[in-house]
Amino acid sequence: MLREAYTTRDAWEVVRDLGQTVLRKRVLNGDENQTEVLLEKWVRGIKPVEFLKLFETIDETQTQWNEHCKRCDLILREEDEKDQVDIFATYIKSPGFFLAGRVFVDARYLLRDPKKDQYIAIFSSNGNEDIATEYSRTHDLEGSALAKTVISGHWWMPIIEGDEVVGTKVVYLN
């Protein structure tokens, strides 16, 4: 889904183009209430693996770099010899006075290609409905509403000048 969005991005509506940051959107099924947003940003001085490290320890680091996150708890880890899927409960502060905060129960999938210095992190609630329901029955949601993430994808690719990696192209899909 993330790669498909990236490869078809030229057909998306450009919402804002600031040179080093491009924000695009596309409407799904002809319904303006169903949109995907794709953000591309060129970040110099930070290598792709450094973004990966933040997301590998997201349950520890998210409250430091996401001002809206109250807490992020690892609630389940499933792994075999090739893959690891972590499921987190993330508590997000209320976006407004009359709105409840939200709790997301999302799986995190990390895809690594160190030879190309490319990494992908995908978060989704799809397929976790039973886990989310059980979590909401057994934990205090602190007055927050249980919310669902269809997809939140992050792709980090190297910016190369000559033979040197000088930064990261960040692609974000939500």
Secondary structure, DSSP 8 states (H G I E B T S, - for coil): -HHHHHHTGGGSEEEEE-SSEEEEEEEETTEEEEEEEEEEEEEET--HHHHHHHHHTHHHHHHHH-TTEEEEEEEEEEE-SS-EEEEEEEEE--SSTTS--EEEEEEEEEEEETTTTEEEEEEE-TT-HHHHHHHHHHS--TT-EEE--S-EEEEEEEEEETTEEEEEEEEEE-
